[in-house]
Amino acid sequence: MGQHKLLRKYAISSVLALDEWLLDPPSGEFLRFIVELMERRYDAGSTIFCTQYKQSDWHARLGAGALADATMDRIVRNTIWVETGGFNMREAYSNSGR
């Protein structure tokens, strides 16, 4: 599916969840896509970023350049942050059976 079709598809969703956000270092093409997607979604829907990284680390994980600045600017506007703490459910349940 082409990038423009993906942008249209994800821009109109009322809720978009991005799981494992920044698990792998993003490419420049992906960063440009995310910047445009967040711009289109602003005031149009909710975006949920599910990640194991602190928000303070996102800029560096996005490459710390101009695209990282633009991406963070579009993400943090009108944002509610929900911190779930350091509890790791996978670790807790994997150790309970031993």
Backbone as a printed PyTorch tensor [residue, N CA C, xyz], in Angstrom:
tensor([[[  0.8520,  -1.1730,   0.0000],
         [  0.0000,   0.0000,   0.0000],
         [  0.8950,   1.2320,   0.0000]],

        [[  0.5780,   2.2190,  -0.8210],
         [  1.3950,   3.4140,  -0.9190],
         [  1.3160,   4.2930,   0.3170]],

        [[  2.3180,   5.1380,   0.4720],
         [  2.4010,   6.0090,   1.6450],
         [  1.2000,   6.9410,   1.7580]],

        [[  0.7260,   7.4840,   0.6350],
         [ -0.4160,   8.4030,   0.6780],
         [ -1.6870,   7.6940,   1.1210]],

        [[ -1.8670,   6.4460,   0.6840],
         [ -3.0280,   5.6650,   1.1210],
         [ -2.9510,   5.3690,   2.6100]],

        [[ -1.7500,   5.0220,   3.0860],
         [ -1.5820,   4.7650,   4.5110],
         [ -1.8590,   6.0140,   5.3360]],

        [[ -1.3610,   7.1470,   4.8630],
         [ -1.6170,   8.4040,   5.5800],
         [ -3.1130,   8.6750,   5.6760]],

        [[ -3.8220,   8.5200,   4.5740],
         [ -5.2760,   8.7500,   4.5910],
         [ -5.9640,   7.7710,   5.5330]],

        [[ -5.5710,   6.5130,   5.4580],
         [ -6.1900,   5.4740,   6.2780],
         [ -6.0060,   5.7490,   7.7720]],

        [[ -4.7850,   6.0310,   8.1930],
         [ -4.5040,   6.2140,   9.6110],
         [ -4.8520,   7.6140,  10.1170]],

        [[ -4.9260,   8.5710,   9.2410],
         [ -5.2580,   9.9340,   9.6630],
         [ -6.7150,  10.0540,  10.0860]],

        [[ -7.5930,   9.2300,   9.5320],
         [ -9.0220,   9.3800,   9.8220],
         [ -9.5090,   8.5090,  10.9790]],

        [[ -8.6830,   7.6090,  11.4890],
         [ -9.0860,   6.7670,  12.6130],
         [ -9.3210,   7.6260,  13.8480]],

        [[-10.3850,   7.3310,  14.5840],
         [-10.6480,   8.1270,  15.7840],
         [ -9.6230,   7.8330,  16.8810]],

        [[ -9.1250,   6.5860,  16.9290],
         [ -8.0780,   6.2080,  17.8740],
         [ -7.0500,   5.3700,  17.1230]],

        [[ -5.7920,   5.7310,  17.2730],
         [ -4.6970,   4.9900,  16.6470],
         [ -3.7180,   4.6070,  17.7460]],

        [[ -3.4360,   3.3210,  17.9040],
         [ -2.4780,   2.8420,  18.9010],
         [ -1.2060,   2.3800,  18.1940]],

        [[ -0.0930,   2.9520,  18.5800],
         [  1.2130,   2.5670,  18.0430],
         [  1.9400,   1.7730,  19.1230]],

        [[  1.9250,   0.4510,  18.9820],
         [  2.5240,  -0.4310,  19.9720],
         [  4.0170,  -0.5860,  19.6910]],

        [[  4.7830,  -0.8080,  20.7560],
         [  6.2370,  -0.9690,  20.6620],
         [  6.8960,   0.2470,  20.0170]],

        [[  6.3790,   1.4280,  20.3300],
         [  6.8810,   2.6980,  19.7980],
         [  8.3650,   2.8330,  20.1070]],

        [[  9.1520,   3.0540,  19.0780],
         [ 10.5920,   3.2800,  19.1210],
         [ 11.3910,   2.0710,  19.5900]],

        [[ 10.8220,   0.8830,  19.4390],
         [ 11.5530,  -0.3310,  19.7920],
         [ 12.8180,  -0.4480,  18.9420]],

        [[ 12.6760,  -0.1640,  17.6440],
         [ 13.8190,  -0.1440,  16.7240],
         [ 14.0790,   1.2970,  16.3020]],

        [[ 15.3350,   1.6360,  16.0060],
         [ 15.6210,   2.9930,  15.5290],
         [ 14.8630,   3.2740,  14.2270]],

        [[ 14.1160,   4.3610,  14.1640],
         [ 13.3310,   4.6610,  12.9570],
         [ 14.2020,   5.2070,  11.8330]],

        [[ 13.8000,   4.9150,  10.6010],
         [ 14.4950,   5.4380,   9.4300],
         [ 14.0020,   6.8510,   9.1350]],

        [[ 14.7180,   7.5640,   8.2970],
         [ 14.3060,   8.9020,   7.8960],
         [ 12.9550,   8.8970,   7.2030]],

        [[ 12.6980,   7.8830,   6.3810],
         [ 11.4170,   7.7760,   5.6830],
         [ 10.2700,   7.5960,   6.6720]],

        [[ 10.4850,   6.7570,   7.6850],
         [  9.4610,   6.5430,   8.7110],
         [  9.2160,   7.8270,   9.4950]],

        [[ 10.2830,   8.5490,   9.8250],
         [ 10.1330,   9.7970,  10.5710],
         [  9.3220,  10.8210,   9.7810]],

        [[  9.5860,  10.9270,   8.5010],
         [  8.8130,  11.8540,   7.6660],
         [  7.3470,  11.4390,   7.6250]],

        [[  7.0930,  10.1300,   7.5680],
         [  5.7260,   9.6040,   7.5780],
         [  5.0300,   9.9560,   8.8940]],

        [[  5.7110,   9.7460,  10.0190],
         [  5.1190,  10.0260,  11.3290],
         [  4.8500,  11.5110,  11.5010]],

        [[  5.7670,  12.3570,  11.0570],
         [  5.5470,  13.8090,  11.1420],
         [  4.2700,  14.1870,  10.3960]],

        [[  4.1320,  13.7130,   9.1910],
         [  2.9440,  14.0270,   8.3920],
         [  1.6840,  13.4270,   9.0160]],

        [[  1.7770,  12.2020,   9.5070],
         [  0.6220,  11.5570,  10.1250],
         [  0.1680,  12.3140,  11.3740]],

        [[  1.1020,  12.6960,  12.2320],
         [  0.7420,  13.4360,  13.4490],
         [  0.1590,  14.8110,  13.1080]],

        [[  0.6640,  15.4160,  12.0570],
         [  0.1230,  16.7030,  11.6080],
         [ -1.3310,  16.5370,  11.1660]],

        [[ -1.6050,  15.4920,  10.4140],
         [ -2.9740,  15.2510,   9.9280],
         [ -3.9150,  14.8530,  11.0650]],

        [[ -3.3990,  14.1640,  12.0770],
         [ -4.2370,  13.6850,  13.1750],
         [ -4.4880,  14.7490,  14.2370]],

        [[ -3.7250,  15.8210,  14.2260],
         [ -3.8700,  16.8430,  15.2640],
         [ -5.3120,  17.3570,  15.3000]],

        [[ -5.9350,  17.2830,  16.4510],
         [ -7.3360,  17.6810,  16.6700],
         [ -8.3320,  16.8420,  15.8850]],

        [[ -7.8910,  15.7080,  15.3200],
         [ -8.8010,  14.8600,  14.5430],
         [ -9.0360,  13.5100,  15.2070]],

        [[ -8.1500,  13.1000,  16.0990],
         [ -8.2820,  11.8090,  16.7480],
         [ -7.2220,  11.6470,  17.8210]],

        [[ -7.3390,  10.5680,  18.5690],
         [ -6.3830,  10.2690,  19.6370],
         [ -5.3430,   9.2760,  19.1490]],

        [[ -4.1130,   9.4900,  19.5880],
         [ -3.0300,   8.5760,  19.2530],
         [ -2.4130,   8.0890,  20.5520]],

        [[ -2.2980,   6.7910,  20.6810],
         [ -1.7320,   6.1800,  21.8790],
         [ -0.3770,   5.5780,  21.5090]],

        [[  0.6550,   6.0240,  22.1990],
         [  2.0060,   5.5090,  21.9840],
         [  2.3230,   4.5510,  23.1220]],

        [[  2.4390,   3.2790,  22.8210],
         [  2.7660,   2.2580,  23.8220],
         [  4.2530,   1.9500,  23.6930]],

        [[  4.9930,   2.1840,  24.7590],
         [  6.4350,   2.0230,  24.6750],
         [  7.0260,   1.7190,  26.0390]],

        [[  8.2050,   1.1740,  26.0370],
         [  8.9220,   0.9310,  27.2880],
         [  9.8990,   2.0660,  27.6030]],

        [[  9.9500,   3.0680,  26.7410],
         [ 10.9110,   4.1580,  26.9080],
         [ 10.2520,   5.3920,  27.5090]],

        [[ 11.0020,   6.0980,  28.3300],
         [ 10.5240,   7.3470,  28.9210],
         [ 10.3890,   8.3900,  27.8280]],

        [[  9.4220,   9.2580,  27.9940],
         [  9.2060,  10.3330,  27.0180],
         [ 10.4650,  11.1870,  26.8650]],

        [[ 11.2090,  11.3450,  27.9350],
         [ 12.4350,  12.1590,  27.8720],
         [ 13.5010,  11.5380,  26.9630]],

        [[ 13.3730,  10.2460,  26.6530],
         [ 14.3380,   9.5590,  25.7840],
         [ 13.9090,   9.5350,  24.3160]],

        [[ 12.6810,   9.9260,  24.0370],
         [ 12.1510,   9.7960,  22.6800],
         [ 12.9430,  10.6020,  21.6590]],

        [[ 13.2840,  11.8320,  21.9920],
         [ 13.9840,  12.6970,  21.0340],
         [ 15.2840,  12.0460,  20.5710]],

        [[ 16.0550,  11.5340,  21.5190],
         [ 17.3170,  10.8730,  21.1580],
         [ 17.0510,   9.6180,  20.3340]],

        [[ 16.0400,   8.8400,  20.7000],
         [ 15.7290,   7.6100,  19.9600],
         [ 15.2040,   7.9190,  18.5570]],

        [[ 14.6810,   9.1290,  18.3690],
         [ 14.2170,   9.5540,  17.0480],
         [ 15.3510,  10.1290,  16.1930]],

        [[ 16.5610,  10.1220,  16.7040],
         [ 17.7100,  10.5700,  15.9380],
         [ 18.2320,  11.9350,  16.3110]],

        [[ 17.5310,  12.6450,  17.1960],
         [ 17.9640,  13.9280,  17.7620],
         [ 18.2010,  15.0360,  16.7310]],

        [[ 17.7170,  14.8890,  15.5180],
         [ 17.8940,  15.9110,  14.4890],
         [ 16.6210,  16.7210,  14.2600]],

        [[ 16.5850,  17.3640,  13.1130],
         [ 15.4420,  18.2180,  12.7720],
         [ 14.1380,  17.4160,  12.6650]],

        [[ 14.2050,  16.2000,  12.1150],
         [ 12.9970,  15.3730,  12.0360],
         [ 12.5350,  14.9430,  13.4290]],

        [[ 13.4700,  14.6970,  14.3300],
         [ 13.1070,  14.3700,  15.7130],
         [ 12.4230,  15.5680,  16.3640]],

        [[ 12.9450,  16.7740,  16.1160],
         [ 12.3090,  17.9960,  16.6420],
         [ 10.8830,  18.1230,  16.1310]],

        [[ 10.7170,  17.9540,  14.8330],
         [  9.3930,  18.0950,  14.2210],
         [  8.4320,  17.0300,  14.7310]],

        [[  8.9250,  15.8050,  14.8710],
         [  8.0870,  14.7130,  15.3590],
         [  7.6420,  14.9790,  16.7880]],

        [[  8.5760,  15.3200,  17.6500],
         [  8.2320,  15.5800,  19.0520],
         [  7.2890,  16.7730,  19.1820]],

        [[  7.5070,  17.7960,  18.3860],
         [  6.6240,  18.9650,  18.4170],
         [  5.1830,  18.5600,  18.1200]],

        [[  5.0000,  17.7080,  17.1530],
         [  3.6520,  17.2890,  16.7680],
         [  3.0460,  16.2950,  17.7610]],

        [[  3.8830,  15.5260,  18.4420],
         [  3.3820,  14.5630,  19.4150],
         [  2.9940,  15.2530,  20.7260]],

        [[  3.8110,  16.1560,  21.2090],
         [  3.5910,  16.6980,  22.5560],
         [  2.5210,  17.7850,  22.6320]],

        [[  2.1320,  18.3600,  21.5010],
         [  1.0620,  19.3570,  21.5380],
         [ -0.2290,  18.6800,  21.9810]],

        [[ -0.8940,  19.2780,  22.9560],
         [ -2.2190,  18.8140,  23.3790],
         [ -2.1870,  17.3440,  23.8220]],

        [[ -1.1770,  16.9700,  24.6270],
         [ -0.9460,  15.5860,  25.0070],
         [ -1.2390,  15.3420,  26.4790]],

        [[ -1.7400,  14.1660,  26.7670],
         [ -1.9000,  13.6830,  28.1330],
         [ -0.9610,  12.4960,  28.2770]],

        [[ -0.0690,  12.5510,  29.2580],
         [  0.8940,  11.4800,  29.4720],
         [  0.3950,  10.5830,  30.5930]],

        [[  0.4440,   9.2920,  30.3890],
         [  0.0550,   8.3150,  31.4090],
         [  1.2580,   7.4140,  31.6620]],

        [[  1.8470,   7.5700,  32.8290],
         [  2.9880,   6.7310,  33.2070],
         [  2.4560,   5.5370,  33.9990]],

        [[  2.8330,   4.3540,  33.6030],
         [  2.3550,   3.1550,  34.2820],
         [  3.3560,   2.5990,  35.2820]],

        [[  4.4750,   3.2520,  35.4430],
         [  5.4600,   2.8080,  36.4190],
         [  6.4390,   1.8100,  35.8520]],

        [[  7.2350,   1.2410,  36.7370],
         [  8.2830,   0.3260,  36.3130],
         [  7.9220,  -1.1370,  36.4140]],

        [[  6.6970,  -1.4340,  36.8000],
         [  6.2900,  -2.8350,  36.9430],
         [  6.2710,  -3.5200,  35.5910]],

        [[  6.9360,  -4.6690,  35.5160],
         [  6.9830,  -5.4460,  34.2820],
         [  6.1860,  -6.7250,  34.4880]],

        [[  5.0010,  -6.7820,  33.8990],
         [  4.1180,  -7.9260,  34.0860],
         [  4.7410,  -9.2150,  33.5500]],

        [[  5.4520,  -9.1350,  32.4490],
         [  6.0830, -10.3360,  31.8800],
         [  7.0870, -10.9400,  32.8590]],

        [[  7.9080, -10.0780,  33.4610],
         [  8.8850, -10.5690,  34.4310],
         [  8.1950, -11.1600,  35.6460]],

        [[  7.1800, -10.4920,  36.1370],
         [  6.4890, -10.9570,  37.3350],
         [  5.8670, -12.3290,  37.1260]],

        [[  5.2390, -12.5310,  35.9930],
         [  4.5810, -13.8170,  35.7450],
         [  5.5500, -14.9100,  35.3100]],

        [[  6.6370, -14.5590,  34.6610],
         [  7.5920, -15.5940,  34.2550],
         [  8.3500, -16.1350,  35.4520]],

        [[  8.5520, -15.3270,  36.4810],
         [  9.2620, -15.7730,  37.6840],
         [  8.3480, -16.4490,  38.6850]],

        [[  7.0370, -16.2660,  38.5770],
         [  6.1150, -16.8190,  39.5670],
         [  5.9680, -18.3300,  39.4410]],

        [[  6.2470, -18.8810,  38.2720],
         [  6.0990, -20.3160,  38.0600],
         [  7.3170, -21.1190,  38.5030]],

        [[  8.3510, -20.4680,  38.9380],
         [  9.5900, -21.1570,  39.3040],
         [  9.6530, -21.4310,  40.7840]]])
